[in-house]
Amino acid sequence: MQEELLIVEDLTLLMFGDDSGVIAGEATLYYVLGGAVLSELAQLGRVKADEKDVGANGMQVHAVPGAPLDDPLLRDAHSKIEERARRVQTLLIEIGTGLRGTVLDRLVERGMVLRERKKRLGLFTTTSLSIGDAGHKKALLEKVRAVLVDNAEPDARTAALIGLLSASGTLPSLHPAVPWSGDVYKRGKELERGSWGAEAVNAAVARTLAAVTTGVVIGATVGLNPNN
């Protein structure tokens, strides 16, 4: 029997483009992966957010003591929060930074993602990713589709996955497996609002995109200024 994947692994699989070998939302991926780990810890009862203590970087998140967690990825994240409470936006960055490679390594070890290294012109080594054993991803997509299209009641894990996909803006990338529509968008937002982890991801992604957009506008303005 195959060991159950973490939410962050399932999320990465769902965001992985089978044809392109690219993960959707790469620019802000660390926020989303960090949010997935926090969501899992919350579901395990190992972190709690203080809704009465909300600052510029979101709610304060505290570790809940208990036996050491079995999975090293979750254990490391919990230990970080255990050192001292942090704002959720700060944790998204601290936990999520560098997590992409770790999660992909784990999926490659399970055969769900394939990694191939090739030599180009006999000099440069390039790495390509492709989907491997697609059975688990297919089952995930069926669960997500049932909730978003057929209005099935989600379990906690599926609700977290959909909320994070919605928050990251990558939900449309599941089309055509999950046909994109206004109703799917609304259902995704409902589940996003039900998770403080997903809401934090949404705020972080929106802030990043706003900063990028502002930078582009300023750059274009400076470029058009004849005095520069």
DARA-V484342 format. One record per backbone hydrogen bond with DSSP energy under -1.0 kcal/mol. NH is the residue of the N-H (numbers start at 1). CO is the residue of the C=O. Records with the same first field share a line. If there is no record, write none. Layout:
NH->CO ; CO
This chain:
10->6
11->7
12->8
13->9
14->10
15->11
17->22
21->17
24->15
28->25
29->26
32->28
33->29
34->30
35->31
36->32
37->33
38->34
39->35
40->36
41->37
42->38
43->39
44->40
45->42
46->41
48->62
50->60
51->49
53->50
55->58
58->55
60->53
61->86
62->48
64->46
75->71
76->72
77->73
78->74
79->75
80->76
81->77
82->78
83->79
86->61
88->59
89->57
91->87
92->88
93->89
94->90
95->91
96->92
97->93
99->96
103->99
104->100
105->101
106->102
107->103
108->104
109->105
110->106
111->108
112->107
113->107
114->130
116->128
118->126
120->124
123->120
124->120
126->118
128->116
130->114
132->112
133->111
138->134
139->135
140->136
141->137
142->138
143->139
144->140
145->141
146->142
147->143
148->144
149->145
150->145
152->146
159->155
160->156
161->157
162->158
163->159
164->160
165->161
166->162
167->163
168->164
170->165
173->170
174->171
175->172
178->174
185->181
186->182
187->183
188->184
189->185
190->186
191->187
192->188
193->189
195->192
199->195
200->196
201->197
202->198
203->199
204->200
205->201
206->202
207->203
208->204
209->205
210->206
211->207
212->208
213->209
214->210
215->211
216->212
217->213
218->214
219->215
220->216
221->217
222->218
223->219
224->220
228->225
